[in-house]
C-alpha cells in the first residue's frame, strides 16, 4: 500500500499541466519596476502541488513576443512579475477600449519534472498622458471678400492617442472671440466628427485683409490637456461668383455597340465673372467610379462627354456620375451637375465563370478524406452582363462525389456529396457548365481538380518511456550522449517526425531534429548540478501536428575540477619591525567544494622579494607568522603569494596576493650633518641685525612618521636670549642686538630629538664667535699680504720651470718618435694626459665648508676649504655663488612654514657640505697654478679703490674674512668662475 501511494505521488509530481490563464491590471506611465502581480499565488500552485514542491518551482518568461517580453521580468523564485520599463499603452494598443498584453510564464520544478505554462493577460489601463495634436502647427485659408455669411471653412481635427473616451478631445475653442467668424462643430454619437469655421458677418478686404485665431482642442482627462493650431484666414479681392450649369441633371441613352469617340452628351455652364474668373473648364468630380472613367471622357474646354472604350458587356447598365465646372479664378470656384447615361443591351454575351479553389495545393482544391457530407471545396461565381433573358444563367456539375449548391443569384459552392476514399481516388477532375437563356443560348464551362488529402490521426510514439544517459563533468562540447527514437503510423508529412527539447533543456542540450541524437552543448559542473531531467518531444509534420513525449535523465560524473577558493580576493596584514621570530601576523582561509582528497587544502608560500628570502612562513592552518627579523628601514612592504592546493589528482592550485605592511619602530637616532666636530665654528660681526639667520642645523632621521619628525632646541648658552632656534627647521637666528659685553666666543649645545616613543635625541655643539669687523679685517689683511708675496714668487718660478720642461720634452718626442710609437708608449702618453685631467678634476671637486662674513651691513655665506701640509701652510679660498645660499635659505623658510619633513621618507640622507683635500705631501701643477691665481686676485682686490665706479666689483665682496680665530685657517677667496678663468689664463 505504501509503495502504491509513493508511486501515485511521483506520478502527480511529474505531471505536466499545459496552461492556465491569469489576468492582472496595471496603469501605464508608472516608473519601473512596478509589481504587476504574483503568478505563483494567483495560479494557486501551492495548493495543487504542496508546500515542498511549491518552494522548488522556478519561473521564467517563455513567450516569443519580444515587443511585450522586454517590458517585463519575473522573479525566478517568488513568481512576482515586474515592469522593466515605463509602459506606454498607446505603443501597444492604439484606439482600442481594452488593451490586453499577453505573457507566457513557465513554472518548472527544480526537484521534479513538474512543468506548467501559465498565460498571463495584463490589462493596461489608459491614463491621460497624451495631449490633443493637430497634423500641422498652422492652417491657412484664402477667403474671398465676396463670401456670404454662413460660408464654412473646414478645419482639421486634432487627434488624441489616448483610448479612454474621457481622455480624447471633448471640445474646441477659438481665441480671440470674433463677431465675424465662429466655430461650427458637428457631433455624432457624442463625438466631434467635423469642425468648420463659419462666416457670421460681412467681410471687407480693404478694412481687414487677414484674420488670425488660435484653435485650442481640449480633452476631458484629469488634469486636462490641450493642443493648439494657428488659424490664419486671408481675405482676397478676387473671383466671387461660381459657375452655374444650365441644367442640374443631364440624361442620355446609347447602345452598348456605340462607337469609340462618339458623343454622349454636352454639359454647359456660365460664370458671370470676367476674364479668367469667367473662363470654365470641365472635369469629372472626385471621386468618380473607375468604370465611368474607363468608358467615358470629358473635354476640358467644351464639356463634351464621349465614349472612351467599348461598351460591350455593359448592356443594361446605367452610369450615374457628376461633372464639375471650374472657373480659372483664385480661388477657383466650381459647380457640379449630375449626368445619367443608360446603355441599352443589343449584343448577347456568354456567361463568365470564376472558380475559387479552397485550400488550394498545386492548382487543385484540397479536402481531407474524413470530410463530412456538405463540406465546401470550391466557390463558383457566374456573371452575365446581358439584360433580360440574355442575362439569366443556370449551371450544372459533372461527377457523383460533388454537387452544386446555390448561395446567391450568381454564386454557387461545390460541396462533398458522398464519403471520400483517398486510397480509391485521390484526385477528382470536376467540370462546371453554365448557360444563359438567350436566343440562341450561349454557354461557358470551367474544369478544375479536387485532391483528397490524408488525415493526421496517429501521434508519434517513443520506443522507451524514459532514457538514461551519463557524462563526466568538465566535458568538451558538443559531445553526443546517444539518441532517442520515435515512430508514426501515418505517411507523408503526417508520418515525418522531428525532435525538440523543452525550452529549459535547450540551453544545455541539443537534439538533432531528424535523428533524435542528443548532445551536450556546454561544460557540466557536478558540484553545481549533479543531474539533469528534461523532456524530449517528437512531433509529426501534419497540418495539426501531433506530439509524443519521453523523459531523459542525464547523470553527471565527478572529477577533481574545483580549485580552492580563498575567502578574500587579497589579504593585507601589518607587522611591527623587530618582532620576535614566530610572531603571529594573520590567517588566510581557502575552501574546496570537491569531496575526499580533492577537498583537503594545504598552504605554501611563494615569492622572493628580498635577496630570495621571505621573512614569513605559513602553516597548515593558513596562519602566517614571522620567520626572521624584519626591519622597516630595509623594506616597508612585503608582497608575495600564498598557494592553496588540494590533494586531488591532478591537484588544483589557487594563489592569493598577500601584502604585509611593516610598522615602523623608533629604533634610529637623529643624525646631525651640521654642526659636526670637523665643521662646528662660525663668526658673526658685531653689527649684525637682530633676527638675522646665522646658521642652519642639518639633521635627518631614518625612521618614518612621528619617529622621523625632528624638533630642534638649544640646551645651553642661551640664557640671555642672544640666540634663537626654530624648533621645526633648525634655523638659528640672532635673538637681540649685540652689546659690547656680548663680543666673545659661545659654545651652543644643540639638541635634535624625534617625536617617536621612546623618544630619541642627538646632541651637537656649535661654536659662535662675535667679532669686531675692523679688527678682523686688519689682521687678515696683513696675513694675506705675506702669503701672497711668498706664493707669487714660488708659483712663478715653478710655472716657468714646468712649462719649459714640457715644451722641450714635447719637441724632442715629436722629432724622434713620431713614426715609431709603440702601443705601450701610446698608452703611457694617454695615461699622462689622463693624470693631468684628474688633477684638474681634483680641483673641480673641492667642496667648501660654510662660514658667515659681512659685506658692509650685509651678512653673506661663504665656503672655505683648507689644505694643510706638515711643512707648508697653503690655503685655497673659494667663494660660492650667492644662489647656493639663497637655495639654503629657501629650504629654511619652507621648514619654518610648518611643513615638517622626515628625510628618511625619501630613503636618502640630505646633502651636507664637505671638504675634499688633496693627497698629503703632493702638489700638482693645477694646485700651484690655482694658488697663484688666488694670490694674484687677493692682491688686486687690496689695491681696488673703495669708491669703485659702476660696473666694477665692490671691494667688500672680494675682501671677506673667514671669521675664524686661528690665524693659519683664514684667507681670501674668489668665486669659482673667476678662479677657472684665471687658471685658463695662467696655462
LUMLOMAR-19499 format. One record per residue (C-alpha): x, y, z. Coordinates in steps of 0.2 Angstrom, whole numbers, padded with zeros to 4 digits, always signed. Example, Ala and Ser with C-alpha at 12.3 -4.5 7.8 and 13.67 -1.06 7.14 Angstrom:
2
+0062-0022+0039
+0068-0005+0036
This chain:
987
+0000+0000+0000
+0014+0012+0004
+0023+0009-0012
+0007+0012-0021
+0005+0029-0013
+0023+0034-0016
+0021+0029-0035
+0005+0040-0035
+0014+0055-0028
+0028+0053-0040
+0016+0052-0054
+0007+0068-0049
+0023+0077-0046
+0029+0074-0063
+0013+0078-0072
+0014+0092-0085
-0001+0103-0085
-0002+0113-0101
-0008+0130-0097
-0018+0142-0086
-0024+0159-0089
-0022+0174-0076
-0026+0192-0078
-0018+0207-0069
-0021+0225-0071
-0009+0239-0071
-0009+0258-0076
+0003+0264-0090
+0016+0278-0086
+0022+0271-0069
+0041+0271-0067
+0049+0254-0067
+0050+0242-0058
+0031+0241-0054
+0024+0225-0046
+0011+0218-0059
+0006+0203-0049
+0012+0186-0042
+0010+0172-0054
+0014+0159-0041
+0000+0165-0029
-0013+0169-0042
-0011+0152-0051
-0015+0143-0034
+0000+0132-0037
+0004+0129-0019
-0012+0120-0015
-0010+0110-0031
+0007+0104-0029
+0010+0105-0010
+0022+0116+0001
+0038+0107-0003
+0036+0106-0022
+0029+0124-0022
+0046+0130-0015
+0056+0121-0028
+0046+0130-0043
+0056+0142-0054
+0048+0154-0065
+0053+0161-0082
+0046+0170-0097
+0044+0159-0112
+0033+0169-0124
+0040+0174-0140
+0033+0191-0142
+0049+0202-0140
+0038+0218-0141
+0030+0213-0125
+0043+0202-0116
+0056+0215-0115
+0045+0226-0104
+0043+0213-0090
+0053+0202-0079
+0048+0188-0067
+0057+0184-0051
+0063+0166-0053
+0059+0161-0035
+0044+0171-0030
+0035+0172-0046
+0032+0191-0045
+0031+0200-0061
+0038+0217-0063
+0039+0230-0076
+0057+0233-0083
+0052+0249-0092
+0039+0263-0092
+0024+0256-0101
+0015+0267-0115
-0002+0260-0118
-0003+0269-0135
+0013+0260-0141
+0004+0243-0138
-0014+0246-0141
-0019+0262-0151
-0038+0267-0151
-0045+0252-0143
-0055+0252-0127
-0047+0237-0119
-0028+0234-0120
-0023+0216-0115
-0004+0211-0116
-0001+0193-0116
+0014+0184-0107
+0018+0166-0106
+0026+0161-0089
+0034+0144-0087
+0033+0136-0069
+0047+0122-0069
+0051+0112-0053
+0070+0111-0049
+0067+0094-0040
+0055+0085-0051
+0048+0085-0069
+0033+0096-0064
+0030+0110-0078
+0016+0122-0081
+0014+0135-0094
+0004+0150-0087
-0004+0163-0099
-0004+0180-0090
-0015+0193-0098
-0011+0211-0092
-0024+0224-0094
-0015+0240-0097
-0026+0255-0091
-0026+0271-0100
-0021+0287-0092
-0022+0305-0099
-0004+0306-0105
-0006+0312-0122
-0012+0330-0127
-0023+0333-0142
-0012+0336-0158
-0015+0344-0174
-0007+0337-0190
+0002+0354-0193
+0006+0369-0182
-0003+0381-0194
-0019+0382-0205
-0020+0395-0219
-0035+0398-0230
-0039+0411-0243
-0057+0418-0242
-0065+0429-0255
-0071+0446-0249
-0087+0441-0258
-0090+0426-0247
-0108+0426-0240
-0112+0425-0221
-0114+0406-0217
-0099+0401-0228
-0090+0387-0219
-0071+0383-0219
-0067+0365-0215
-0054+0365-0201
-0043+0350-0197
-0047+0340-0181
-0035+0336-0168
-0031+0318-0164
-0028+0311-0146
-0018+0294-0144
-0027+0291-0128
-0040+0277-0129
-0052+0281-0114
-0067+0290-0120
-0064+0304-0107
-0046+0307-0112
-0050+0311-0130
-0054+0328-0137
-0071+0335-0129
-0072+0352-0136
-0064+0366-0146
-0061+0384-0143
-0057+0399-0154
-0047+0414-0147
-0049+0428-0148
-0068+0429-0149
-0074+0436-0165
-0091+0443-0172
-0085+0438-0190
-0081+0420-0188
-0087+0406-0176
-0084+0388-0174
-0097+0376-0180
-0093+0358-0174
-0103+0343-0180
-0106+0329-0167
-0110+0311-0170
-0114+0299-0155
-0106+0312-0143
-0090+0314-0153
-0085+0329-0164
-0083+0322-0181
-0080+0338-0191
-0076+0356-0187
-0079+0371-0198
-0076+0389-0196
-0092+0398-0201
-0093+0416-0208
-0105+0425-0196
-0103+0443-0203
-0099+0453-0219
-0080+0454-0223
-0071+0468-0232
-0053+0465-0238
-0050+0484-0238
-0055+0485-0220
-0045+0469-0214
-0036+0458-0225
-0032+0444-0213
-0039+0436-0198
-0028+0426-0185
-0035+0414-0172
-0029+0401-0160
-0039+0385-0161
-0037+0375-0145
-0043+0357-0143
-0046+0351-0125
-0048+0333-0119
-0058+0328-0104
-0044+0319-0094
-0039+0324-0076
-0029+0335-0077
-0035+0341-0094
-0023+0343-0109
-0024+0354-0124
-0017+0356-0141
-0017+0372-0152
-0017+0376-0170
-0014+0393-0178
-0028+0398-0190
-0025+0412-0202
-0039+0417-0214
-0033+0428-0229
-0046+0439-0237
-0043+0441-0256
-0051+0453-0268
-0055+0440-0282
-0067+0428-0290
-0083+0429-0280
-0095+0421-0292
-0095+0402-0296
-0100+0394-0312
-0119+0389-0315
-0124+0374-0325
-0139+0377-0337
-0146+0361-0331
-0144+0352-0314
-0146+0334-0322
-0141+0329-0339
-0148+0312-0346
-0143+0302-0361
-0146+0284-0369
-0134+0275-0381
-0132+0257-0386
-0118+0246-0380
-0112+0245-0398
-0109+0264-0398
-0093+0268-0407
-0077+0274-0398
-0076+0294-0398
-0095+0296-0401
-0103+0310-0391
-0114+0305-0377
-0120+0322-0371
-0113+0340-0369
-0114+0349-0352
-0113+0368-0351
-0110+0381-0338
-0109+0400-0337
-0099+0412-0325
-0104+0430-0323
-0087+0435-0318
-0075+0442-0331
-0059+0437-0339
-0050+0421-0330
-0064+0421-0317
-0076+0418-0331
-0066+0405-0340
-0073+0387-0337
-0065+0370-0338
-0075+0354-0336
-0069+0338-0326
-0076+0323-0318
-0080+0326-0300
-0070+0317-0287
-0072+0303-0283
-0079+0295-0299
-0081+0277-0301
-0067+0268-0311
-0080+0260-0323
-0085+0278-0328
-0068+0284-0331
-0064+0268-0341
-0078+0270-0353
-0081+0289-0354
-0071+0305-0356
-0075+0324-0354
-0067+0338-0365
-0060+0351-0353
-0064+0366-0364
-0081+0361-0372
-0089+0350-0359
-0092+0336-0372
-0094+0319-0364
-0088+0305-0376
-0086+0286-0377
-0069+0281-0372
-0069+0262-0373
-0081+0249-0380
-0097+0246-0370
-0098+0228-0375
-0105+0218-0360
-0111+0234-0352
-0129+0232-0360
-0142+0236-0347
-0130+0246-0336
-0134+0264-0330
-0119+0276-0327
-0123+0290-0314
-0109+0302-0311
-0105+0320-0308
-0097+0333-0319
-0088+0348-0312
-0087+0366-0320
-0072+0375-0313
-0068+0393-0316
-0050+0400-0318
-0051+0412-0303
-0042+0412-0287
-0049+0403-0278
-0056+0393-0292
-0075+0391-0289
-0084+0376-0296
-0102+0369-0298
-0107+0351-0301
-0121+0343-0312
-0127+0326-0312
-0125+0315-0328
-0135+0299-0331
-0131+0288-0346
-0141+0272-0349
-0133+0259-0360
-0146+0248-0370
-0142+0229-0372
-0141+0225-0390
-0127+0211-0390
-0129+0194-0381
-0113+0189-0372
-0109+0171-0365
-0108+0169-0346
-0091+0172-0337
-0087+0158-0324
-0075+0162-0310
-0068+0147-0299
-0061+0150-0282
-0052+0134-0275
-0052+0132-0257
-0036+0126-0248
-0028+0125-0265
-0012+0115-0267
-0003+0114-0284
-0018+0121-0293
-0030+0109-0285
-0043+0111-0271
-0039+0100-0256
-0052+0091-0245
-0047+0078-0231
-0053+0061-0233
-0063+0062-0217
-0073+0077-0224
-0092+0076-0219
-0106+0077-0232
-0109+0095-0236
-0091+0102-0234
-0087+0116-0246
-0072+0113-0258
-0074+0126-0272
-0084+0143-0274
-0091+0147-0291
-0096+0165-0297
-0105+0167-0313
-0108+0184-0322
-0118+0189-0337
-0118+0207-0342
-0133+0205-0353
-0151+0210-0348
-0167+0201-0349
-0167+0183-0354
-0149+0185-0361
-0144+0188-0343
-0152+0173-0335
-0140+0159-0331
-0141+0141-0325
-0126+0129-0320
-0123+0111-0318
-0108+0100-0312
-0101+0083-0318
-0097+0068-0307
-0106+0059-0292
-0094+0064-0277
-0098+0083-0278
-0113+0094-0281
-0118+0112-0284
-0127+0122-0271
-0133+0140-0274
-0128+0153-0262
-0135+0169-0271
-0142+0173-0288
-0125+0172-0297
-0114+0162-0284
-0113+0143-0280
-0102+0132-0270
-0096+0114-0274
-0099+0103-0259
-0095+0085-0254
-0109+0074-0259
-0103+0057-0253
-0089+0049-0242
-0072+0051-0250
-0058+0037-0250
-0041+0043-0254
-0034+0026-0257
-0048+0023-0270
-0047+0040-0279
-0035+0053-0273
-0039+0066-0287
-0056+0071-0294
-0057+0081-0311
-0073+0091-0310
-0082+0102-0324
-0095+0116-0321
-0105+0122-0336
-0116+0137-0336
-0129+0143-0350
-0140+0158-0352
-0157+0159-0359
-0154+0170-0374
-0158+0166-0392
-0148+0156-0397
-0142+0152-0379
-0123+0154-0375
-0114+0144-0363
-0097+0143-0354
-0088+0129-0344
-0073+0128-0331
-0063+0112-0326
-0054+0111-0310
-0046+0097-0299
-0051+0092-0281
-0037+0082-0272
-0041+0071-0257
-0028+0073-0243
-0023+0061-0229
-0028+0064-0211
-0015+0065-0197
-0023+0054-0184
-0008+0045-0176
+0004+0053-0164
+0022+0049-0164
+0027+0035-0150
+0044+0034-0142
+0052+0016-0140
+0055+0020-0121
+0046+0030-0108
+0062+0036-0100
+0080+0036-0106
+0095+0037-0095
+0112+0045-0101
+0128+0049-0092
+0143+0060-0094
+0158+0066-0084
+0159+0084-0079
+0172+0096-0087
+0167+0088-0103
+0172+0095-0120
+0157+0100-0131
+0147+0097-0141
+0148+0078-0137
+0135+0065-0141
+0125+0057-0127
+0116+0044-0138
+0099+0046-0146
+0080+0043-0144
+0069+0035-0156
+0050+0038-0161
+0039+0031-0175
+0022+0037-0183
+0010+0026-0192
+0004+0040-0204
+0013+0043-0220
+0019+0058-0230
+0021+0074-0219
+0009+0066-0206
+0022+0052-0204
+0038+0063-0204
+0045+0066-0187
+0056+0080-0179
+0063+0080-0162
+0063+0095-0150
+0068+0099-0132
+0059+0109-0119
+0064+0127-0118
+0074+0125-0102
+0084+0110-0108
+0088+0118-0125
+0100+0130-0116
+0111+0115-0110
+0107+0101-0123
+0103+0099-0141
+0094+0086-0151
+0095+0083-0169
+0078+0087-0177
+0080+0072-0189
+0089+0058-0180
+0085+0062-0162
+0103+0062-0157
+0106+0071-0140
+0122+0081-0137
+0128+0092-0123
+0132+0110-0129
+0140+0116-0113
+0153+0110-0100
+0145+0102-0084
+0149+0106-0066
+0144+0091-0055
+0146+0102-0039
+0133+0114-0046
+0120+0102-0054
+0123+0083-0052
+0108+0078-0063
+0098+0084-0077
+0080+0078-0081
+0071+0085-0096
+0058+0081-0109
+0060+0077-0127
+0046+0079-0139
+0043+0070-0156
+0031+0080-0167
+0025+0075-0184
+0023+0087-0198
+0004+0086-0201
-0007+0102-0203
-0012+0100-0185
+0005+0092-0178
+0003+0078-0165
+0016+0075-0152
+0024+0061-0142
+0034+0064-0126
+0048+0055-0117
+0059+0059-0102
+0078+0059-0102
+0089+0059-0087
+0107+0064-0088
+0119+0060-0073
+0135+0070-0071
+0150+0061-0065
+0163+0069-0053
+0181+0075-0056
+0193+0085-0046
+0189+0101-0055
+0187+0113-0041
+0201+0124-0036
+0202+0130-0018
+0194+0147-0016
+0200+0160-0004
+0188+0169+0007
+0196+0186+0001
+0202+0191-0016
+0218+0198-0007
+0224+0200+0011
+0233+0214+0019
+0241+0212+0036
+0253+0223+0047
+0268+0218+0056
+0279+0228+0068
+0298+0228+0064
+0309+0220+0076
+0295+0207+0081
+0302+0191+0088
+0303+0176+0076
+0286+0166+0076
+0275+0181+0079
+0258+0178+0073
+0253+0190+0058
+0237+0184+0051
+0227+0170+0044
+0221+0165+0027
+0207+0153+0023
+0203+0143+0007
+0188+0131+0004
+0187+0117-0009
+0170+0111-0014
+0176+0094-0020
+0174+0079-0009
+0188+0067-0002
+0206+0071-0005
+0200+0084-0018
+0193+0094-0004
+0208+0094+0008
+0218+0110+0007
+0236+0114+0011
+0246+0130+0010
+0263+0136+0004
+0271+0152+0002
+0278+0159-0015
+0289+0174-0019
+0306+0181-0015
+0306+0200-0013
+0322+0202-0003
+0338+0193-0008
+0327+0177-0011
+0321+0176+0007
+0304+0180+0013
+0304+0183+0032
+0287+0175+0034
+0280+0157+0035
+0263+0149+0033
+0257+0133+0042
+0244+0120+0038
+0230+0131+0045
+0234+0146+0034
+0242+0155+0049
+0256+0167+0044
+0270+0171+0056
+0287+0179+0056
+0302+0168+0051
+0316+0180+0053
+0319+0198+0060
+0311+0212+0050
+0317+0229+0048
+0306+0244+0042
+0321+0253+0036
+0326+0239+0024
+0309+0236+0017
+0292+0244+0021
+0281+0232+0012
+0282+0214+0008
+0271+0207-0007
+0270+0188-0010
+0258+0175-0014
+0251+0160-0004
+0246+0145-0013
+0231+0134-0008
+0232+0117-0016
+0220+0102-0014
+0226+0084-0013
+0216+0078-0028
+0223+0071-0044
+0229+0081-0053
+0230+0094-0038
+0221+0111-0041
+0230+0126-0035
+0225+0144-0031
+0235+0159-0026
+0230+0174-0017
+0241+0190-0016
+0247+0195+0002
+0253+0212+0007
+0261+0214+0024
+0265+0232+0029
+0279+0234+0041
+0275+0246+0055
+0290+0257+0060
+0298+0256+0077
+0308+0271+0083
+0325+0262+0083
+0336+0276+0074
+0343+0291+0082
+0343+0308+0073
+0359+0310+0063
+0367+0328+0063
+0377+0334+0047
+0380+0351+0054
+0387+0356+0066
+0400+0342+0067
+0417+0341+0075
+0426+0345+0059
+0414+0359+0054
+0407+0367+0070
+0413+0385+0070
+0406+0402+0063
+0410+0420+0066
+0397+0434+0066
+0400+0453+0065
+0397+0464+0080
+0384+0475+0070
+0373+0461+0064
+0354+0465+0065
+0343+0455+0077
+0333+0442+0068
+0347+0438+0055
+0350+0420+0051
+0367+0414+0057
+0367+0395+0054
+0355+0380+0050
+0356+0364+0059
+0356+0350+0047
+0349+0333+0053
+0339+0318+0047
+0331+0303+0054
+0329+0286+0045
+0313+0282+0054
+0296+0287+0047
+0280+0296+0053
+0282+0304+0070
+0298+0293+0073
+0306+0303+0059
+0299+0321+0063
+0313+0331+0071
+0312+0345+0084
+0327+0357+0087
+0332+0366+0103
+0346+0375+0112
+0351+0366+0128
+0363+0378+0135
+0372+0395+0132
+0356+0404+0128
+0351+0412+0145
+0352+0430+0139
+0342+0426+0123
+0356+0431+0111
+0352+0416+0100
+0336+0408+0095
+0332+0392+0085
+0317+0386+0075
+0310+0370+0083
+0304+0364+0066
+0318+0370+0054
+0333+0371+0064
+0337+0389+0058
+0347+0399+0071
+0344+0417+0072
+0351+0432+0082
+0339+0435+0095
+0343+0453+0100
+0355+0467+0097
+0373+0463+0101
+0381+0473+0115
+0400+0476+0120
+0398+0463+0133
+0392+0450+0120
+0408+0451+0110
+0416+0434+0114
+0415+0415+0109
+0400+0404+0113
+0398+0386+0114
+0380+0382+0109
+0374+0365+0114
+0360+0359+0102
+0348+0345+0104
+0339+0336+0090
+0326+0324+0095
+0312+0314+0086
+0293+0313+0091
+0293+0294+0092
+0291+0283+0108
+0303+0281+0116
+0310+0297+0111
+0327+0298+0104
+0339+0313+0104
+0356+0318+0097
+0367+0332+0103
+0380+0344+0094
+0390+0359+0099
+0391+0375+0088
+0405+0387+0091
+0400+0405+0088
+0412+0420+0089
+0406+0438+0089
+0420+0449+0082
+0423+0467+0078
+0423+0469+0058
+0438+0481+0058
+0450+0472+0069
+0447+0456+0059
+0449+0464+0043
+0466+0472+0048
+0473+0456+0055
+0468+0446+0040
+0475+0459+0028
+0492+0458+0035
+0492+0440+0035
+0486+0439+0017
+0499+0451+0011
+0513+0440+0017
+0505+0424+0010
+0503+0432-0007
+0521+0438-0008
+0528+0421-0004
+0516+0411-0015
+0518+0423-0030
+0537+0420-0030
+0536+0401-0028
+0522+0399-0041
+0531+0410-0054
+0547+0400-0053
+0538+0383-0053
+0527+0388-0068
+0542+0394-0079
+0552+0378-0075
+0537+0366-0078
+0532+0375-0094
+0549+0375-0101
+0552+0356-0097
+0535+0352-0105
+0539+0361-0121
+0557+0353-0123
+0550+0335-0120
+0536+0338-0132
+0548+0345-0146
+0561+0330-0144
+0547+0317-0144
+0539+0324-0159
+0556+0323-0169
+0562+0306-0163
+0547+0295-0161
+0533+0302-0172
+0533+0287-0183
+0539+0274-0170
+0526+0275-0157
+0523+0258-0149
+0506+0253-0142
+0513+0254-0124
+0521+0271-0127
+0504+0277-0134
+0496+0271-0118
+0508+0280-0107
+0506+0296-0117
+0487+0294-0115
+0489+0290-0096
+0499+0306-0094
+0485+0316-0101
+0473+0307-0090
+0483+0311-0075
+0483+0329-0080
+0464+0329-0082
+0462+0320-0065
+0472+0334-0057
+0460+0346-0064
+0446+0336-0058
+0453+0336-0040
+0452+0354-0041
+0435+0355-0048
+0428+0343-0035
+0434+0353-0020
+0419+0357-0009
+0420+0372+0003
+0413+0372+0021
+0401+0385+0026
+0405+0402+0035
+0396+0419+0038
+0405+0435+0034
+0400+0453+0032
+0399+0464+0017
+0396+0481+0023
+0380+0479+0033
+0375+0463+0024
+0378+0445+0030
+0384+0433+0017
+0388+0415+0017
+0405+0409+0011
+0413+0392+0009
+0431+0389+0013
+0442+0374+0010
+0459+0372+0019
+0474+0361+0013
+0487+0358+0027
+0504+0351+0025
+0517+0346+0038
+0530+0359+0031
+0520+0372+0022
+0503+0380+0026
+0493+0383+0009
+0475+0390+0009
+0463+0390-0005
+0448+0401-0003
+0433+0398-0014
+0418+0409-0014
+0402+0400-0018
+0389+0409-0029
+0376+0418-0019
+0362+0407-0027
+0368+0392-0017
+0365+0402-0001
+0348+0408-0007
+0343+0390-0010
+0348+0385+0008
+0338+0400+0014
+0323+0395+0004
+0324+0377+0012
+0324+0385+0029
+0309+0396+0026
+0299+0381+0019
+0303+0372+0036
+0298+0387+0046
+0281+0387+0037
+0276+0372+0047
+0279+0358+0034
+0290+0347+0045
+0298+0333+0034
+0307+0317+0038
+0322+0315+0026
+0321+0296+0029
+0304+0296+0019
+0314+0299+0003
+0326+0284+0008
+0341+0295+0006
+0352+0307+0018
+0352+0325+0015
+0367+0333+0006
+0379+0340+0018
+0394+0352+0013
+0410+0343+0014
+0429+0346+0011
+0439+0337-0002
+0458+0338+0002
+0472+0334-0010
+0483+0320-0005
+0495+0325+0009
+0513+0329+0003
+0508+0331-0016
+0507+0347-0025
+0500+0346-0043
+0503+0358-0057
+0484+0363-0056
+0486+0366-0037
+0501+0378-0040
+0493+0387-0054
+0476+0389-0044
+0485+0395-0029
+0495+0408-0040
+0478+0414-0047
+0470+0416-0029
+0485+0426-0023
+0486+0437-0038
+0467+0440-0036
+0469+0444-0017
+0482+0457-0021
+0472+0465-0035
+0457+0467-0023
+0468+0475-0010
+0473+0489-0022
+0455+0492-0028
+0448+0509-0023
+0434+0509-0011
+0424+0521-0022
+0423+0509-0036
+0414+0515-0051
+0398+0507-0059
+0402+0491-0067
+0417+0487-0055
+0416+0475-0041
+0413+0481-0024
+0430+0478-0014
+0420+0472+0001
+0414+0457-0009
+0432+0452-0013
+0439+0455+0005
+0428+0445+0017
+0437+0436+0031
+0433+0418+0036
+0429+0423+0053
+0440+0410+0061
+0451+0415+0076
+0465+0404+0071
+0477+0413+0060
+0483+0399+0050
+0464+0395+0045
+0459+0411+0037
+0461+0419+0020
+0453+0427+0005
+0445+0419-0010
+0437+0422-0026
+0421+0414-0035
+0423+0398-0044
+0420+0407-0061
+0434+0419-0058
+0446+0406-0052
+0443+0395-0068
+0445+0410-0079
+0462+0414-0070
+0468+0396-0072
+0465+0396-0090
+0474+0412-0092
+0489+0405-0082
+0490+0389-0093
